[in-house]
Amino acid sequence: MSTMSDIASYCPEWTDNERMSVMFAPMRHKELNPESWNSKILFWGSLISKWVLHNKKSCLTLEVLEKAFLRDGKSPHCLQEVVSECVKTGLVVDQARFVASIAHKGTWGGWV
């Protein structure tokens, strides 16, 4: 599990209580404020990427992320939507799709 200071080392905003209060809040409908919605998706997508690299993780679950981003006893309310959007955009790939992408293709060229 990451500590607050670990995450703050690659996300300076992590120590800003006001900013993080907004980022931990549930997602509003994209139609209400597309700019805010995109900002939140980009923030969490980027932080997940940094966390994965920092912690040398190649596989994660929503529960793992909720524990990793625990702050003052609270986990972000928006992680499920963020992860779903990351899957849609290809930032995150589910295990079955990843395994299929590296599976033997039946020819020598498939190994390359």
C-alpha positions as a Markdown table, in Angstrom:
| # | Residue | x | y | z |
|---|---|---|---|---|
| 1 | Met | 0.0 | 0.0 | 0.0 |
| 2 | Ser | 1.2 | 3.5 | -0.8 |
| 3 | Thr | 1.6 | 6.1 | 1.8 |
| 4 | Met | 0.6 | 9.7 | 1.5 |
| 5 | Ser | 4.2 | 10.8 | 1.2 |
| 6 | Asp | 4.9 | 8.2 | -1.5 |
| 7 | Ile | 2.1 | 9.5 | -3.7 |
| 8 | Ala | 3.0 | 13.1 | -3.0 |
| 9 | Ser | 6.5 | 12.4 | -4.4 |
| 10 | Tyr | 5.0 | 12.0 | -7.9 |
| 11 | Cys | 1.7 | 14.0 | -7.4 |
| 12 | Pro | 2.3 | 17.3 | -5.6 |
| 13 | Glu | -1.5 | 17.9 | -5.6 |
| 14 | Trp | -1.9 | 15.0 | -3.2 |
| 15 | Thr | -1.1 | 17.2 | -0.2 |
| 16 | Asp | -3.6 | 20.0 | -1.3 |
| 17 | Asn | -6.7 | 19.2 | 0.8 |
| 18 | Glu | -9.0 | 21.5 | -1.2 |
| 19 | Arg | -8.0 | 20.1 | -4.6 |
| 20 | Met | -8.1 | 16.5 | -3.4 |
| 21 | Ser | -11.6 | 17.0 | -1.9 |
| 22 | Val | -12.8 | 17.8 | -5.4 |
| 23 | Met | -10.9 | 14.9 | -6.9 |
| 24 | Phe | -12.2 | 12.4 | -4.4 |
| 25 | Ala | -15.9 | 13.5 | -5.0 |
| 26 | Pro | -18.2 | 11.4 | -7.1 |
| 27 | Met | -18.2 | 12.1 | -10.9 |
| 28 | Arg | -20.9 | 14.4 | -12.1 |
| 29 | His | -22.6 | 13.7 | -15.5 |
| 30 | Lys | -20.2 | 14.6 | -18.3 |
| 31 | Glu | -23.0 | 16.7 | -20.0 |
| 32 | Leu | -23.2 | 19.0 | -17.0 |
| 33 | Asn | -19.5 | 20.1 | -17.2 |
| 34 | Pro | -17.4 | 18.2 | -19.8 |
| 35 | Glu | -14.3 | 20.2 | -18.9 |
| 36 | Ser | -14.4 | 19.2 | -15.3 |
| 37 | Trp | -15.3 | 15.6 | -16.1 |
| 38 | Asn | -12.3 | 15.4 | -18.5 |
| 39 | Ser | -10.0 | 17.0 | -16.0 |
| 40 | Lys | -10.9 | 14.5 | -13.4 |
| 41 | Ile | -10.5 | 11.5 | -15.8 |
| 42 | Leu | -7.1 | 12.8 | -16.9 |
| 43 | Phe | -5.9 | 13.4 | -13.3 |
| 44 | Trp | -6.8 | 9.9 | -12.1 |
| 45 | Gly | -5.7 | 8.2 | -15.3 |
| 46 | Ser | -2.3 | 9.9 | -15.0 |
| 47 | Leu | -2.0 | 9.2 | -11.3 |
| 48 | Ile | -2.9 | 5.5 | -11.9 |
| 49 | Ser | -0.2 | 5.3 | -14.5 |
| 50 | Lys | 2.4 | 6.9 | -12.2 |
| 51 | Trp | 1.3 | 4.7 | -9.3 |
| 52 | Val | 1.7 | 1.5 | -11.5 |
| 53 | Leu | 5.2 | 2.5 | -12.6 |
| 54 | His | 6.2 | 3.6 | -9.1 |
| 55 | Asn | 5.0 | 0.4 | -7.5 |
| 56 | Lys | 6.1 | -1.9 | -10.4 |
| 57 | Lys | 2.6 | -3.3 | -10.8 |
| 58 | Ser | 1.3 | -4.8 | -14.0 |
| 59 | Cys | -2.0 | -6.1 | -12.8 |
| 60 | Leu | -4.5 | -4.2 | -10.6 |
| 61 | Thr | -8.1 | -4.3 | -9.5 |
| 62 | Leu | -10.5 | -1.6 | -8.4 |
| 63 | Glu | -10.0 | -2.8 | -4.8 |
| 64 | Val | -6.2 | -2.4 | -5.1 |
| 65 | Leu | -6.6 | 1.1 | -6.4 |
| 66 | Glu | -9.1 | 2.0 | -3.7 |
| 67 | Lys | -6.6 | 0.9 | -1.0 |
| 68 | Ala | -3.6 | 2.5 | -2.8 |
| 69 | Phe | -5.3 | 5.9 | -3.0 |
| 70 | Leu | -6.7 | 5.9 | 0.5 |
| 71 | Arg | -6.4 | 9.4 | 1.9 |
| 72 | Asp | -7.5 | 10.4 | 5.4 |
| 73 | Gly | -9.5 | 7.1 | 5.6 |
| 74 | Lys | -11.4 | 7.7 | 2.4 |
| 75 | Ser | -11.0 | 6.3 | -1.1 |
| 76 | Pro | -11.9 | 8.2 | -4.3 |
| 77 | His | -15.6 | 7.8 | -5.2 |
| 78 | Cys | -14.9 | 8.1 | -8.9 |
| 79 | Leu | -12.4 | 5.3 | -9.4 |
| 80 | Gln | -14.9 | 2.9 | -11.0 |
| 81 | Glu | -15.9 | 5.5 | -13.7 |
| 82 | Val | -12.2 | 6.4 | -14.2 |
| 83 | Val | -11.1 | 2.8 | -14.7 |
| 84 | Ser | -14.0 | 2.2 | -17.1 |
| 85 | Glu | -12.9 | 5.2 | -19.1 |
| 86 | Cys | -9.3 | 4.0 | -19.0 |
| 87 | Val | -10.4 | 0.7 | -20.5 |
| 88 | Lys | -12.4 | 2.5 | -23.2 |
| 89 | Thr | -9.4 | 4.6 | -24.2 |
| 90 | Gly | -6.9 | 1.7 | -23.9 |
| 91 | Leu | -4.9 | 3.1 | -21.0 |
| 92 | Val | -5.9 | 0.0 | -19.1 |
| 93 | Val | -6.4 | -3.4 | -20.7 |
| 94 | Asp | -8.3 | -6.2 | -19.1 |
| 95 | Gln | -6.4 | -9.4 | -18.5 |
| 96 | Ala | -8.2 | -11.5 | -21.1 |
| 97 | Arg | -7.5 | -9.0 | -23.8 |
| 98 | Phe | -3.8 | -8.7 | -22.8 |
| 99 | Val | -3.3 | -12.5 | -22.8 |
| 100 | Ala | -5.0 | -12.7 | -26.2 |
| 101 | Ser | -2.7 | -10.0 | -27.6 |
| 102 | Ile | 0.4 | -12.0 | -26.6 |
| 103 | Ala | -0.9 | -15.5 | -27.4 |
| 104 | His | 0.8 | -17.7 | -30.0 |
| 105 | Lys | -0.6 | -16.9 | -33.4 |
| 106 | Gly | 0.1 | -20.2 | -35.0 |
| 107 | Thr | 3.0 | -19.1 | -37.2 |
| 108 | Trp | 6.6 | -18.0 | -36.7 |
| 109 | Gly | 5.6 | -14.5 | -37.6 |
| 110 | Gly | 3.1 | -14.6 | -34.7 |
| 111 | Trp | 6.0 | -14.8 | -32.2 |
| 112 | Val | 7.6 | -11.6 | -33.5 |
